[in-house]
Amino acid sequence: MRRHLFLIFLPILLCASGYDQRLSALEQQMASASFLPPEVCAQNWMGLTLTVDGLYWNAKVGGTERAYAYISKKLDIEKKEYAKELDFDWALGYRVGGGLSFPGIKRELYARWTHFDTSNSGAKIKYEALDAGIKRGFFLSKFICLHTLLGVRKAWIDFKDHEEKLKFKGLGPMLALHSYWYLFLGLNIRANVSGGFLGGNTEIKFSDLKHIDKLINPFAGAFLGLGWDRSRRWGHIGIALGYEVEYYWKQELKAEDIVFYGATLKLRLDF
């Protein structure tokens, strides 16, 4: 019986092995023929990646009338009228990260930290996020490179307005797709999308009253910009400038939607 099973699955295993070999050979051909530097998609050696992003962002909080209606109901206080949307001042932030490439498995372990805070005359908001996961790059053609990212995100969002305070912290899965579209002379178009869900707690404070609610919140992000990449003897350098947005929804109208948006300057070094 075991012999029969072995004979049945042996051709499948051989085909799978042959498929992996053909796929690896095809990817190597794509990399050698690509106009993009090979480090953009995948390094052929165990290497280190460092990234530094400068953020010039703004924040917008919408649906606050629903948030305060919810606060009034939960804390049993008098409902007040508030603006439907809050605009903040433009401010600077940063994002730093790093990665370690493993050419044998064609994967990269990565992590990055984002910090941004801004305020206006009557409100303040702070956003921090830690992303970590596994990234894989491959050439779709000699003009296009794609990165798939599977990981987790831990996020903190603190919102303060007059006497009201909202604090959210959550953890959940994240999936992203990054693309490079070659133009000429090292220039390329960058288009990235990401999304996921965060499960966590929202803490609501009004004066001396306090309430904690458990939520599962979806989020999404996107980046579109122009980049430049060039190989060097020591590795690779990449620069990009574009527009980025990160959007956080709140379920069941329990709190406001929050969006962070603005210009992002990216620097990437591969060693």
C-alpha positions, 0 to 999 in steps of 0.5 A: 500500500505504501509503495502504491502511494509512493508511486502515485505521489512521485510524479507530482513531487517531480513535477513540482520540483521541476516547476520550481526550477523552471520558475527560478530560471525564468525569474533569473532571465527576467532579472538579467533582462530587466531595465530595473536594478535587480536589487529592486525586486530581490537580492542574489545574496544575503543582504541588509535593507534600510529605509527612511521616509520623510512625511509631510502629512495632514489628518482629517477626522470625519463623522465626529457627530456620530462619535459624540452621539455614541459617547453621550449614549455610553456615558449617559451624558447630555449630547452636544453638537459638534462639527462633522469634520475636523481639519488639522495643520500640516506637519512633519513625521517620519518612518524608519525600517529595515529588512534582511534578505534570504536569497535561498528562500527568496524572501525578506524579513522586514519591519518599519515604524511610523510616527506622525502627530499634528494639531489645530486650535482645539484638537490634537491627534497622534498616530504610530504604527509598527509593521512587520512581516515577510516580503517577496519580490519578482519581475513580472516583465523587464519593465515591471517589478512586484512585491507582495507583503504579508505581515501584521500591524500594531497601531496606536491612534490618540485623539484629543478634543476639548474635554473628550479623549479617544485612544485606540490601539489594535493589532491585526493582519496586513497584506500589501502589493508594491509595484515598480513601472520602469520609465527611462534612465532609472526613473519609475512609477511607484504604485502601492496598495495595502489593507487589513484589519485591526482588533483592539480597544477604544478608550473614551474619556469625557471629563472624569468618565471613562469607557472602553469598547472592543472593536475590529477596524479595517484599514487601507493605504495607498502610495503613488509617486515617481522613483529613481533607482540605481545600482552601485558597487556596494549595493543599491540606492532608491529614492521616491516622492509621491502622495500617500494616504492611510485610512482607518474605519470604525465599525458600527458608527462607534467612532469617527473615520480617520485619514492621514494623507500627504507627501512622502519622500522615500529613501532606500539603501540595499547593502 
